[in-house]
């Protein structure tokens, strides 16, 4: 901004000098021979003036500069063909001594462009009056018309080869009249990689560069550019991968780069005498994912397609893949975990698309696509089943089966372990080996052990048990991997997805291959800096995590640690065959009442079993969505109050985004209420008609909130949504929706159970933090860090306490029974303090200390109250050790 302010007073001067450049110098002399200068070159440095002869001689090596001719009043656009420039092929740019007219390029082959009279401009410039026998030359500077003469010696090569050796790619091969310079082809490929530019847009730019006023009169070579660019891309790829110096043809995946840091025996792995490939250091880590933006329409002429690189890059070969898909039959399957989009999207048939997206495999640590492991999807990540005698086995995603098996064959000889990260691995991995063993087209080394994992970013959307069973934190030799690096790769690939959507099948796959190859190349050239940064972070992490574990280890009794270690070894050795064995890292105190998810699942199954009406079939899911919205409202309300009036711009922007998302969810929920509540419910009812206010559920003063949210007129966190508990029992009866009341009551019980369970977890976390971190912190920095952890846990305690309070209040409006009133008691602030029985079981006066009522609502203690503390301590110790 300071530079802009400094420039403003200079603006008029800059404009004056810009106009001065349009006029010739007073003497108007050629800078070479000082004769009359009539041509100005706009591409030479300084835009010098030339006479006709000097302009021609100076541009023999620069035939694609644009020139202007002085017409007595102004410089008019011209071209080098009008100064007599001819491009001679061979003889060092000089005319061939043999003049036999052996190569007459203007008899057949490419048709000439015919311009309609009405298309011509009123003042026709020289560029619209090309000389005879000039060729169309497409360069990165624009579309030129120049005369090209071939060498006509008896031993001369054919015209297309002469042109190619001179840096021109001919558009045809007998008598070419259009050529593309290597410069423009390289520039187009780079534009496509970095900017996602389509051939149509790129050529449109060239036409405007040639004539900004009349681009439609510039010869149209868009279709030729698409074809020649494919040929050029193939030649460059073959050259880069060394096949210009080899007599054999490339085979599967040989026109693709791979990760230089992943272990590849015989390439970057040299073993010492005491090492083997069984060592954890040589474990391959794969991440699998699908991209549903890379769609492809059905080709117009599938019978007339030419494949230049089928299966030689990252996309798998078509024939074998088609046979694999034909062998596996489709079935519709619902995920038994959460409602994963990748699994359930398999049920969405899209008849207008040949491919609904792509999926494949990349290395999980460095984000490099694995050669010959990218597949097309037909209906989401397709499902298949196969009938086996006396049983029916679910056959997972058959597309991703093929991708993973192909990835496991790439430079993996001798490697015995591979870890796969997939956001639906808890479903996908169940019968993976069965599918591989029974298929003729799925090949995987029998000694290769596949260890399933789920990325840390995705695992929070799963069932609670999935965390310890599939998170990378608990897989030996793997460490912390987010498992979502492929999402960053899709972002780059999606640059060309719109342009590739309507291409022919081979052209699309060649573009995707080229983009993925460039992505891997960019990873390679920048990998040193990235790995050095990660190494420094990991080295510091070793120190920090070691100290955290040492503090826990010092306080744990020896006899308990011996038992915990034995149980851990059993869990790790059993996890492949039984992922549930990893529940050892989870709190194993028995839960009695069901969670909200379990109740929702039961209600949905009951509704389907009795063939409920369409308006009632998904009502449990609708009410569950409403409860989730209420929880989001409470979380947002607490966040708004936490930042207060002295919030930063970044914090206010984050709040605004959360409000916008929440408002969208509320709008959708209110609209669907018409289906479930019947015609008696009006979605436009004012909130005052409903009888609840979220502000009553929290202890803060409502006035404090209104001062912090004055910029948001209708705060969605204060909106009352049309749940039966908010409408009231009487109004539900008037709407003929009385059957919704017991459904919400059941889901409210599950919500209350979840809130109390989470409340206990965080209170125990807080107690252990006090014992092992806060009290043992020596320096001020450690104390500050410890209190930061305690504050984070305390915020979670406040959230779940607020959710329970809100849930109980809504339950009271649904006319609960006596058992429910006794079970779900009011939650008092003093009950949220850490009890001595939980925080320090050895403290004096422990026998007189009793736990609050909610410590025994959902668990079977099976012994003294301090067993709770021991269980949580065990889990903390095991997780810190991992």
C-alpha positions in Angstrom: 0.0 0.0 0.0 2.9 2.4 0.7 4.2 1.8 -2.8 0.8 2.4 -4.3 0.6 5.7 -2.5 4.1 6.7 -3.8 3.0 5.8 -7.3 -0.2 7.8 -7.4 1.6 11.2 -8.0 3.6 9.5 -10.8 0.6 8.0 -12.6 0.2 10.9 -15.1 3.8 10.8 -16.0 3.8 7.0 -16.6 0.7 7.4 -18.8 2.4 10.1 -20.8 5.5 7.9 -21.5 3.3 5.0 -22.3 1.7 7.0 -25.1 5.2 8.2 -26.3 6.1 4.7 -27.1 3.3 4.6 -29.7 5.1 7.3 -31.8 8.3 6.9 -33.8 11.5 9.0 -33.0 11.8 12.3 -34.9 14.5 11.1 -37.3 12.8 7.6 -37.8 16.0 5.8 -38.7 16.9 2.1 -38.9 19.1 1.3 -35.9 21.3 -1.0 -38.2 21.8 0.9 -41.4 20.3 4.3 -40.5 18.1 4.3 -43.6 14.4 5.0 -43.4 12.9 2.9 -40.6 9.4 1.8 -41.2 9.1 -1.4 -39.1 9.1 -1.5 -35.3 9.5 -4.9 -33.5 7.3 -5.2 -30.4 9.2 -8.2 -29.1 12.8 -7.0 -29.5 14.1 -5.2 -26.4 13.3 -1.5 -26.6 11.1 -1.8 -29.7 13.7 -0.7 -32.2 13.1 0.6 -35.7 14.3 -1.3 -38.8 14.2 -0.9 -42.5 12.7 -3.7 -44.6 16.0 -5.5 -45.3 17.4 -5.2 -41.8 14.1 -6.3 -40.3 14.2 -9.5 -42.4 17.9 -10.3 -41.7 17.6 -9.6 -38.0 14.6 -11.9 -37.6 15.9 -15.0 -39.3 16.5 -16.5 -35.9 13.4 -14.9 -34.3 10.7 -15.5 -36.9 7.9 -15.3 -34.3 8.3 -11.7 -33.3 5.4 -9.3 -34.0 6.2 -6.2 -36.0 4.3 -3.0 -36.8 4.6 -0.9 -40.0 4.5 2.9 -40.0 1.7 4.0 -42.4 2.3 7.8 -42.1 -0.1 8.2 -39.2 0.4 5.3 -36.8 2.1 1.9 -36.5 -0.2 -0.7 -38.0 0.1 -4.3 -37.1 2.0 -6.3 -39.7 3.9 -9.7 -39.9 7.3 -10.8 -40.9 5.9 -12.5 -44.0 5.5 -9.0 -45.5 9.1 -8.2 -45.2 9.9 -11.3 -47.2 11.0 -13.6 -44.4 11.2 -17.3 -45.4 12.1 -20.1 -43.1 14.5 -22.5 -44.8 14.8 -26.0 -43.4 18.4 -27.4 -43.6 21.6 -25.8 -44.8 21.9 -23.7 -41.6 18.8 -21.6 -42.5 20.0 -20.8 -46.0 18.1 -21.6 -49.2 18.6 -25.1 -50.5 20.7 -25.1 -53.7 18.5 -27.7 -55.3 15.4 -26.1 -56.6 13.3 -28.9 -58.0 9.9 -28.2 -56.4 10.1 -31.7 -55.1 8.0 -30.9 -52.0 5.0 -28.9 -53.0 3.1 -28.5 -49.8 0.1 -26.7 -51.1 -1.6 -29.2 -53.3 -3.5 -31.5 -50.9 -3.8 -32.6 -47.3 -4.9 -29.8 -45.0 -7.7 -27.6 -46.3 -7.2 -23.9 -46.5 -9.2 -21.6 -44.2 -11.9 -19.7 -46.1 -13.0 -16.4 -44.7 -16.5 -15.1 -45.4 -16.6 -11.6 -46.7 -18.9 -10.4 -44.0 -16.4 -11.6 -41.3 -13.6 -9.3 -42.6 -13.1 -6.0 -40.7 -13.9 -2.7 -42.4 -10.2 -1.7 -42.3 -8.4 -4.9 -43.2 -4.9 -5.0 -41.8 -2.0 -7.0 -43.2 -2.5 -9.9 -40.9 -5.8 -10.7 -42.7 -4.2 -10.7 -46.1 -1.7 -13.6 -45.8 0.7 -14.1 -48.7 0.3 -17.2 -50.9 2.0 -20.4 -49.8 2.4 -19.3 -46.2 1.9 -21.9 -43.5 0.0 -21.5 -40.2 2.6 -21.6 -37.4 1.2 -21.8 -33.9 3.7 -20.4 -31.4 3.4 -19.3 -27.8 3.5 -15.7 -29.1 0.5 -16.2 -31.3 -0.6 -17.7 -34.6 1.7 -16.7 -37.4 1.7 -17.1 -41.2 5.1 -17.6 -42.8 6.5 -19.4 -45.8 8.5 -22.5 -45.0 10.7 -24.1 -47.7 12.0 -27.6 -47.3 15.4 -28.9 -48.3 15.0 -30.6 -51.7 18.3 -32.4 -51.9 18.0 -36.1 -53.2 18.8 -37.5 -49.8 16.6 -35.1 -47.9 14.2 -36.4 -45.3 10.4 -36.0 -45.7 8.9 -32.6 -45.0 7.3 -33.6 -41.7 10.7 -34.9 -40.3 12.5 -31.8 -41.6 10.0 -29.6 -39.8 10.2 -31.7 -36.6 14.0 -31.6 -36.5 13.7 -27.8 -36.9 11.4 -27.5 -33.8 8.1 -27.7 -35.5 5.5 -30.4 -34.9 3.4 -30.9 -38.1 -0.3 -31.3 -37.8 -0.3 -33.7 -40.7 2.4 -35.8 -42.3 2.2 -35.7 -46.2 1.9 -32.0 -47.0 1.5 -30.2 -43.7 0.3 -26.7 -43.8 0.0 -26.2 -40.0 2.8 -26.7 -37.5 3.1 -26.2 -33.8 6.4 -25.0 -32.3 7.9 -27.0 -29.5 7.7 -23.8 -27.4 3.9 -23.6 -27.6 3.5 -27.3 -26.9 5.7 -27.1 -23.8 3.9 -23.9 -22.7 0.5 -25.5 -23.1 1.5 -28.6 -21.1 2.9 -26.4 -18.3 -0.2 -24.2 -18.3 -2.4 -27.3 -18.1 -0.4 -28.7 -15.1 -0.2 -25.5 -13.1 -3.4 -23.7 -14.0 -5.7 -26.5 -15.3 -6.0 -24.7 -18.7 -8.0 -26.5 -21.3 -7.0 -26.7 -24.9 -9.9 -24.6 -25.9 -9.1 -21.8 -23.5 -5.4 -21.9 -24.3 -6.0 -21.6 -28.0 -8.5 -18.9 -27.5 -5.8 -17.0 -25.7 -3.4 -17.5 -28.6 -6.0 -16.1 -31.0 -6.5 -13.0 -28.9 -2.7 -12.5 -28.6 -2.6 -12.7 -32.5 -5.4 -10.2 -33.0 -7.1 -8.6 -30.0 -9.7 -6.9 -32.2 -10.6 -9.8 -34.6 -9.6 -13.1 -32.9 -12.3 -14.9 -34.8 -10.4 -14.3 -38.0 -7.3 -16.1 -36.8 -7.1 -19.7 -38.1 -8.8 -22.2 -35.8 -6.4 -25.0 -34.9 -8.0 -26.0 -31.6 -8.7 -29.7 -32.6 -5.2 -30.0 -34.1 -3.7 -28.6 -30.8 -5.6 -31.3 -28.8 -4.2 -34.1 -31.0 -0.6 -32.8 -31.3 -0.5 -32.1 -27.5 -1.3 -35.7 -26.9 1.5 -36.8 -29.2 4.0 -34.4 -27.7 3.1 -35.4 -24.2 3.7 -39.1 -25.1 7.1 -38.3 -26.7 8.2 -36.3 -23.7 7.2 -38.9 -21.3 9.0 -41.7 -23.2 12.1 -39.5 -23.4 12.1 -38.7 -19.6 11.8 -42.3 -18.7 14.7 -43.4 -20.8 12.9 -45.2 -23.6 14.7 -43.2 -26.3 17.8 -45.2 -25.6 16.2 -48.6 -25.3 14.9 -51.0 -27.9 12.1 -52.5 -25.8 8.7 -50.9 -25.2 7.6 -49.7 -21.8 5.5 -52.1 -19.7 3.0 -51.7 -16.9 3.7 -48.5 -14.8 7.1 -47.8 -16.4 6.1 -44.3 -17.6 5.6 -43.1 -14.0 7.8 -41.8 -11.2 7.5 -43.1 -7.7 8.5 -42.0 -4.3 12.3 -42.0 -3.7 12.0 -42.2 0.1 9.7 -45.3 0.3 11.7 -48.5 0.7 12.2 -50.2 -2.7 14.5 -53.3 -2.6 17.2 -53.0 -5.3 16.7 -49.3 -5.8 17.1 -47.5 -2.5 17.5 -50.3 0.1 20.9 -51.7 0.9 20.8 -54.2 3.7 23.6 -54.8 6.2 24.3 -58.4 7.4 22.3 -58.1 10.5 19.2 -56.5 8.8 16.3 -58.0 6.9 13.3 -56.7 5.1 11.1 -57.8 8.0 12.4 -54.9 10.0 9.7 -52.2 10.8 11.8 -49.6 8.9 11.0 -51.4 5.6 7.2 -51.3 6.1 5.4 -49.7 3.2 2.6 -47.3 4.1 -0.2 -46.8 1.6 -3.2 -44.4 1.8 -6.3 -45.2 -0.2 -9.0 -42.8 -1.2 -11.5 -41.9 -3.9 -12.1 -38.6 -5.8 -15.6 -38.1 -7.0 -14.8 -34.8 -8.8 -12.8 -36.6 -11.5 -16.0 -37.7 -13.4 -16.1 -38.8 -17.0 -18.9 -38.7 -19.5 -19.7 -41.6 -21.8 -17.4 -41.2 -24.9 -19.1 -40.3 -28.2 -17.2 -42.9 -30.3 -15.9 -45.5 -28.0 -15.2 -47.8 -31.0 -12.9 -45.2 -32.5 -10.4 -44.5 -29.8 -6.6 -44.7 -30.0 -4.7 -45.6 -26.9 -1.1 -44.2 -26.6 -0.4 -45.2 -23.1 -2.7 -47.9 -21.8 -1.6 -48.9 -18.3 1.9 -47.5 -18.7 1.4 -44.8 -16.1 -0.7 -44.5 -13.1 -4.1 -45.4 -14.5 -4.5 -49.2 -14.7 -4.7 -51.1 -18.0 -8.3 -51.2 -19.4 -8.7 -54.8 -20.5 -7.6 -56.7 -17.4 -9.5 -54.2 -15.2 -12.7 -54.6 -17.2 -12.4 -58.4 -16.8 -12.0 -58.0 -13.1 -15.1 -55.8 -12.8 -17.1 -58.2 -15.0 -16.3 -61.1 -12.7 -17.4 -59.4 -9.5 -21.2 -58.8 -9.2 -22.7 -55.7 -7.7 -24.7 -55.7 -4.5 -26.1 -52.9 -2.3 -24.6 -52.9 1.1 -25.1 -50.6 4.1 -22.1 -49.8 6.3 -22.2 -51.3 9.7 -20.1 -48.5 11.0 -21.1 -44.9 10.6 -22.8 -43.6 7.5 -19.6 -43.3 5.4 -20.1 -41.5 2.2 -17.6 -43.7 0.3 -19.5 -46.9 1.2 -23.0 -45.6 0.8 -22.3 -43.7 -2.4 -21.8 -47.1 -4.0 -25.6 -47.2 -4.1 -25.9 -44.1 -6.2 -26.3 -45.1 -9.9 -25.2 -42.4 -12.3 -26.3 -43.4 -15.8 -25.0 -40.4 -17.6 -21.4 -41.0 -16.5 -19.0 -43.7 -17.7 -17.0 -43.0 -14.5 -18.2 -41.4 -11.3 -14.6 -40.7 -10.2 -11.3 -42.2 -9.6 -9.6 -43.9 -6.7 -6.2 -45.3 -5.9 -3.2 -45.6 -3.7 -0.4 -43.2 -2.7 2.4 -43.5 -0.1 1.0 -42.3 3.2 4.1 -40.6 4.5 5.2 -38.6 1.4 2.1 -38.3 -0.8 3.4 -39.9 -4.0 0.9 -41.7 -6.3 1.8 -45.4 -6.7 2.3 -46.3 -10.4 -0.4 -48.4 -12.0 -2.8 -48.2 -9.0 -5.4 -45.7 -10.1 -8.8 -47.0 -11.1 -12.1 -45.6 -12.4 -15.3 -45.9 -10.3 -18.6 -46.8 -11.9 -21.0 -46.4 -9.0 -19.1 -44.8 -6.2 -16.5 -47.1 -4.7 -18.3 -50.2 -6.0 -19.4 -53.1 -3.8 -19.6 -56.7 -4.8 -20.5 -60.1 -3.4 -19.9 -63.6 -4.3 -21.8 -66.7 -3.3 -19.7 -69.3 -1.5 -21.1 -72.7 -0.5 -23.1 -72.4 2.7 -22.2 -68.8 3.3 -22.4 -65.4 1.8 -19.2 -63.2 2.0 -19.2 -59.5 1.6 -16.8 -58.5 -1.1 -15.9 -54.9 -0.2 -14.9 -52.3 -2.8 -13.8 -54.3 -5.9 -12.4 -51.2 -7.5 -10.1 -50.5 -4.6 -9.2 -54.2 -4.3 -7.7 -54.0 -7.7 -5.9 -50.7 -6.9 -4.4 -52.0 -3.7 -3.2 -55.3 -5.3 -1.6 -53.4 -8.1 0.1 -51.1 -5.7 1.5 -54.0 -3.6 3.3 -55.3 -6.7 5.3 -52.2 -7.4 8.9 -52.7 -6.3 7.8 -54.7 -3.2 9.8 -57.9 -3.7 11.0 -59.1 -0.3 8.9 -56.6 1.8 6.7 -58.4 4.2 4.6 -55.6 5.8 2.4 -52.9 4.4 0.0 -50.6 6.3 -3.0 -49.2 4.5 -4.9 -46.1 5.6 -8.5 -45.9 4.3 -11.3 -43.9 5.8 -13.5 -46.9 5.7 -10.9 -49.6 6.6 -13.1 -50.9 9.4 -15.5 -52.1 6.7 -13.2 -52.6 3.7 -10.6 -54.8 5.4 -13.0 -57.4 6.9 -12.9 -59.9 4.0 -10.1 -58.4 1.9 -7.9 -61.6 1.9 -10.9 -63.8 1.0 -11.6 -61.6 -2.1 -8.0 -61.6 -3.2 -7.7 -65.4 -2.8 -10.9 -66.1 -4.8 -10.2 -63.7 -7.7 -8.3 -64.6 -10.9 -7.3 -60.9 -11.4 -6.2 -59.9 -7.9 -2.5 -60.7 -7.2 -0.8 -60.2 -3.9 2.3 -61.9 -2.4 1.2 -64.4 0.2 4.0 -63.4 2.6 2.8 -59.7 2.5 0.9 -58.8 5.7 -1.6 -56.0 5.2 -2.2 -54.0 8.4 -5.4 -51.8 8.3 -5.4 -48.3 9.6 -7.6 -45.2 9.5 -6.2 -41.6 9.3 -6.3 -39.5 12.4 -8.4 -36.9 10.6 -11.1 -39.4 9.6 -11.2 -41.7 12.6 -13.2 -39.2 14.7 -16.2 -39.8 12.4 -16.2 -43.5 13.3 -17.5 -45.5 16.1 -15.6 -45.0 19.4 -14.1 -48.5 19.2 -12.5 -47.7 15.8 -10.0 -45.3 17.3 -7.9 -47.8 19.2 -8.3 -50.5 16.6 -7.2 -48.6 13.6 -5.4 -45.3 14.6 -1.8 -45.2 13.6 -0.8 -44.3 17.1 -1.4 -47.9 18.1 0.3 -49.6 15.2 3.8 -50.6 16.1 6.5 -49.1 13.9 4.1 -46.6 12.2 3.9 -43.6 14.4 1.7 -40.5 13.7 0.3 -40.4 10.2 -2.7 -38.2 9.4 -3.7 -40.6 6.6 -5.2 -37.8 4.7 -2.3 -36.7 2.5 -4.3 -37.9 -0.6 -6.8 -35.1 -0.1 -4.1 -32.6 -0.9 -3.2 -34.6 -4.0 -6.8 -34.5 -5.2 -6.8 -30.7 -5.0 -4.0 -30.5 -7.5 -5.6 -33.2 -9.7 -8.9 -31.4 -9.7 -7.4 -28.6 -11.7 -7.8 -30.6 -14.9 -10.9 -32.6 -13.9 -13.4 -30.2 -15.6 -11.5 -30.2 -18.8 -11.0 -34.0 -18.7 -14.7 -34.7 -18.1 -15.7 -34.7 -21.7 -12.5 -36.1 -23.3 -12.1 -39.4 -24.9 -11.2 -42.2 -22.5 -7.5 -42.5 -23.6 -7.0 -38.7 -23.7 -8.5 -38.3 -20.2 -6.3 -41.0 -18.7 -3.2 -39.6 -20.4 -3.9 -36.2 -18.9 -4.5 -37.7 -15.4 -1.3 -39.7 -15.8 0.7 -36.6 -16.8 -0.7 -34.6 -13.9 0.0 -37.4 -11.3 3.5 -37.8 -12.7 4.2 -34.1 -12.3 2.8 -34.2 -8.8 5.3 -37.0 -7.9 8.1 -35.0 -9.6 7.3 -31.9 -7.6 7.4 -34.0 -4.4 10.8 -35.4 -5.3 12.5 -32.1 -6.0 11.1 -30.6 -2.7 11.4 -33.6 -0.5 14.8 -32.8 1.1 13.5 -29.7 2.8 10.3 -31.4 3.9 12.0 -34.5 5.3 14.5 -32.3 7.2 11.7 -30.3 8.8 9.8 -33.4 9.7 12.9 -35.0 11.2 13.5 -32.0 13.5 9.8 -32.1 14.6 10.0 -35.9 15.2 13.3 -35.5 17.2 11.7 -32.9 19.5 8.6 -35.1 19.7 10.6 -38.0 21.0 11.8 -35.9 23.9 8.4 -34.5 24.8 6.6 -37.8 24.5 9.3 -39.5 26.5 9.0 -37.1 29.4 5.2 -37.4 29.4 5.5 -41.2 29.6 8.2 -41.1 32.3 6.0 -39.0 34.6 3.2 -41.6 34.3 5.7 -44.5 34.6 7.2 -43.3 37.8 3.9 -43.1 39.5 2.5 -46.5 38.4 3.0 -49.5 40.7 5.4 -52.1 39.3 3.0 -55.1 39.6 0.4 -53.2 37.6 2.9 -52.3 34.9 3.9 -56.0 34.5 0.2 -56.9 34.0 -0.4 -54.0 31.6 2.6 -54.9 29.5 1.5 -58.6 29.2 -2.0 -57.5 28.1 -0.5 -55.1 25.6 1.6 -57.8 23.9 -1.4 -60.0 23.6 -3.4 -57.2 22.0 -0.7 -56.3 19.5 -0.1 -59.9 18.4 -3.9 -60.5 18.0 -4.9 -57.3 16.2 -4.6 -58.6 12.6 -7.0 -61.5 13.2 -9.1 -59.7 15.8 -9.1 -55.9 15.7 -11.3 -55.9 18.8 -8.2 -57.1 20.8 -7.0 -53.5 20.6 -9.8 -52.5 22.9 -7.1 -53.0 25.6 -6.2 -49.4 24.9 -9.8 -48.3 25.7 -11.6 -47.9 29.0 -13.0 -51.4 29.6 -15.4 -50.7 32.5 -18.8 -52.2 31.5 -21.3 -49.8 30.0 -24.9 -50.7 30.9 -27.3 -48.2 29.3 -27.1 -47.9 25.5 -25.6 -44.9 23.7 -27.5 -42.6 21.4 -26.1 -44.4 18.3 -27.2 -47.8 19.6 -30.7 -46.5 20.3 -30.9 -44.8 16.9 -29.8 -48.0 15.1 -32.4 -50.1 17.0 -35.2 -47.6 16.2 -34.3 -47.5 12.5 -34.3 -51.3 12.3 -37.6 -51.5 14.1 -39.1 -49.0 11.6 -37.9 -51.0 8.6 -39.1 -54.3 10.2 -42.7 -53.1 10.5 -42.7 -51.4 7.1 -43.5 -48.0 8.5 -44.9 -45.2 6.3 -42.3 -43.1 4.4 -43.0 -40.1 6.7 -42.2 -42.3 9.7 -39.4 -44.5 8.4 -36.5 -42.0 8.9 -38.0 -40.1 11.8 -35.5 -41.5 14.3 -32.7 -40.3 12.1 -34.4 -36.9 11.8 -34.7 -36.5 15.6 -31.1 -37.6 16.0 -30.1 -34.9 13.6 -32.0 -32.4 15.7 -30.2 -33.5 18.9 -26.8 -33.1 17.1 -27.8 -29.6 16.0 -28.6 -28.7 19.6 -25.2 -30.0 20.7 -23.6 -27.9 18.0 -25.5 -24.9 19.2 -24.3 -25.3 22.8 -20.7 -25.8 21.6 -20.9 -22.6 19.5 -22.5 -20.7 22.3 -19.8 -21.6 24.8 -17.2 -20.7 22.2 -18.7 -17.3 21.6 -18.8 -16.6 25.3 -15.3 -17.9 25.8 -13.7 -15.4 23.4 -15.8 -12.5 24.7 -15.8 -9.0 23.4 -12.0 -8.8 22.9 -11.9 -11.2 20.1 -9.5 -11.1 17.2 -10.6 -10.8 13.5 -9.6 -14.4 13.0 -11.7 -15.6 15.9 -14.7 -13.5 14.6 -14.3 -15.0 11.1 -14.2 -18.5 12.5 -17.4 -17.8 14.5 -19.1 -16.4 11.5 -18.2 -19.5 9.4 -19.5 -21.8 12.2 -22.7 -19.8 12.4 -23.2 -20.0 8.6 -22.8 -23.8 8.6 -25.1 -24.2 11.6 -27.8 -22.0 10.0 -27.7 -24.2 6.9 -28.2 -27.3 9.1 -31.1 -25.7 10.9 -32.8 -24.6 7.7 -32.6 -28.1 6.3 -33.9 -29.6 9.6 -36.9 -27.1 9.7 -37.8 -27.9 6.1 -37.8 -31.7 6.7 -40.0 -31.1 9.8 -43.0 -30.7 7.5 -42.7 -34.3 6.5 -42.5 -35.7 10.0 -44.8 -33.3 11.9 -47.6 -33.3 9.4 -49.7 -30.5 7.9 -50.6 -29.1 11.4 -47.1 -27.8 11.8 -46.1 -24.5 10.2 -42.4 -24.1 9.6 -42.8 -20.3 9.6 -44.0 -20.2 13.2 -42.1 -17.6 15.2 -39.7 -19.0 17.8 -41.7 -17.3 20.6 -44.4 -19.9 19.9 -42.0 -22.6 21.2 -41.3 -22.8 24.9 -37.6 -23.1 25.4 -34.6 -20.9 25.4 -31.0 -22.2 25.3 -29.8 -19.4 27.4 -31.6 -20.9 30.4 -29.4 -24.0 30.2 -26.2 -22.3 31.0 -25.0 -20.3 34.0 -23.8 -17.2 32.2 -25.8 -14.0 32.2 -27.7 -13.6 28.9 -26.7 -9.9 28.9 -23.0 -10.9 28.6 -23.8 -12.7 25.4 -25.8 -10.0 23.7 -22.8 -7.7 24.1 -20.5 -10.0 22.2 -22.9 -10.9 19.4 -24.2 -7.5 18.3 -22.9 -8.1 14.7 -25.2 -11.1 14.2 -28.8 -10.3 14.1 -30.3 -13.8 14.2 -27.8 -16.0 16.0 -28.4 -19.7 15.0 -27.0 -20.9 18.3 -30.1 -19.3 19.9 -32.6 -20.6 17.4 -35.1 -23.1 18.7 -35.6 -26.0 16.4 -38.9 -27.9 15.9 -38.3 -31.0 18.0 -41.3 -32.6 19.8 -39.8 -31.5 23.2 -39.8 -27.9 22.0 -43.3 -28.1 20.5 -44.7 -29.6 23.7 -46.8 -32.8 24.1 -50.2 -31.0 23.5 -49.1 -29.5 20.2 -47.6 -32.8 19.0 -51.0 -34.4 19.6 -52.7 -31.6 17.6 -50.2 -32.3 14.7 -51.0 -36.0 14.9 -47.3 -36.6 15.8 -47.8 -38.1 19.2 -45.8 -41.2 18.2 -42.6 -39.0 18.0 -42.6 -38.4 21.7 -41.4 -41.8 22.8 -38.8 -41.8 20.0 -37.3 -38.6 21.2 -37.4 -39.8 24.8 -35.4 -42.9 23.9 -32.8 -40.9 21.9 -32.6 -38.3 24.8 -31.8 -41.1 27.2 -28.9 -42.2 24.9 -27.8 -38.6 24.6 -27.8 -38.3 28.4 -25.8 -41.6 28.7 -23.2 -40.3 26.2 -22.9 -37.0 28.0 -22.4 -38.6 31.4 -19.9 -41.1 30.0 -17.8 -38.3 28.4 -18.1 -36.3 31.6 -16.6 -39.1 33.6 -13.8 -39.6 31.1 -12.7 -35.9 31.2 -13.0 -35.6 34.9 -10.7 -38.6 35.3 -8.3 -37.1 32.7 -8.2 -34.0 34.7 -7.5 -35.9 37.9 -4.6 -37.8 36.3 -3.2 -34.5 34.8 -3.1 -33.0 38.3 -1.3 -36.1 39.7 1.3 -36.6 36.9 1.8 -33.2 35.2 0.7 -30.2 37.3 2.2 -31.4 40.6 5.5 -32.6 39.1 6.1 -29.6 36.8 9.4 -28.1 37.9 9.9 -25.1 35.6 7.5 -22.3 34.8 7.3 -23.4 31.2 6.2 -26.9 32.2 3.7 -25.5 34.6 2.2 -23.3 31.8 2.0 -26.2 29.5 0.4 -28.4 32.1 -2.3 -25.8 33.0 -3.0 -25.4 29.2 -3.8 -29.1 29.1 -6.0 -28.8 32.2 -7.8 -25.9 30.7 -8.5 -27.8 27.5 -10.0 -30.7 29.5 -12.0 -28.3 31.6 -13.6 -26.9 28.5 -14.6 -30.4 27.5 -16.1 -30.9 31.0 -18.2 -27.7 30.6 -19.4 -28.8 27.1 -20.7 -32.2 28.2 -22.1 -30.9 31.4 -24.1 -28.3 29.4 -25.3 -31.0 26.9 -26.5 -33.1 29.8 -28.3 -30.2 31.4 -30.0 -29.3 28.2 -30.9 -33.0 27.5 -32.5 -33.4 30.9 -34.5 -30.3 30.6 -35.9 -31.4 27.3 -36.7 -34.9 28.8 -38.8 -33.2 31.5 -41.0 -31.7 28.8 -41.8 -35.2 27.3 -43.5 -36.5 30.5 -40.8 -38.9 31.6 -41.6 -41.9 33.9 -40.6 -42.3 37.5 -37.6 -44.5 36.7 -36.2 -41.9 34.3 -36.7 -39.1 36.9 -34.7 -41.1 39.5 -32.0 -42.1 37.1 -31.3 -38.7 35.5 -30.8 -36.3 38.3 -30.0 -32.6 38.1 -26.3 -31.9 37.6 -24.8 -29.4 40.1 -21.7 -27.3 39.7 -20.1 -28.7 42.8 -20.4 -32.2 41.5 -18.1 -31.4 38.6 -15.1 -30.9 41.0 -12.5 -33.7 41.1 -13.5 -36.1 43.9 -10.7 -37.3 46.2 -11.8 -40.8 45.5 -11.0 -40.3 41.8 -8.1 -37.9 42.1 -6.0 -39.6 44.8 -7.3 -42.9 46.2 -4.5 -43.0 48.8 -5.4 -39.6 50.4 -6.4 -39.4 54.0 -10.2 -39.3 54.6 -10.8 -41.4 51.4 -13.3 -43.6 53.2 -15.5 -40.6 53.9 -15.4 -39.4 50.4 -18.2 -40.5 48.1 -18.5 -40.2 44.4 -21.3 -38.0 42.8 -24.4 -39.9 41.6 -23.4 -40.0 37.9 -20.4 -42.2 38.6 -22.6 -45.2 39.1 -25.3 -44.5 36.6 -23.7 -46.1 33.5 -21.0 -48.4 34.9 -20.7 -51.7 36.7 -17.9 -50.8 39.2 -17.5 -54.4 40.3 -15.4 -53.3 43.3 -14.2 -50.2 45.2 -14.7 -46.8 43.6 -10.9 -46.3 43.1 -11.0 -49.0 40.4 -12.2 -46.2 38.1 -9.0 -44.3 38.7 -6.8 -47.4 38.1 -8.6 -48.1 34.8 -8.1 -44.6 33.6 -4.5 -44.6 34.7 -3.9 -47.9 32.8 -5.3 -46.4 29.6 -3.2 -43.2 30.0 -0.1 -45.3 30.6 -0.7 -47.5 27.6 -1.5 -44.7 25.2 1.5 -42.6 26.4 3.7 -45.7 25.9 2.4 -46.2 22.4 
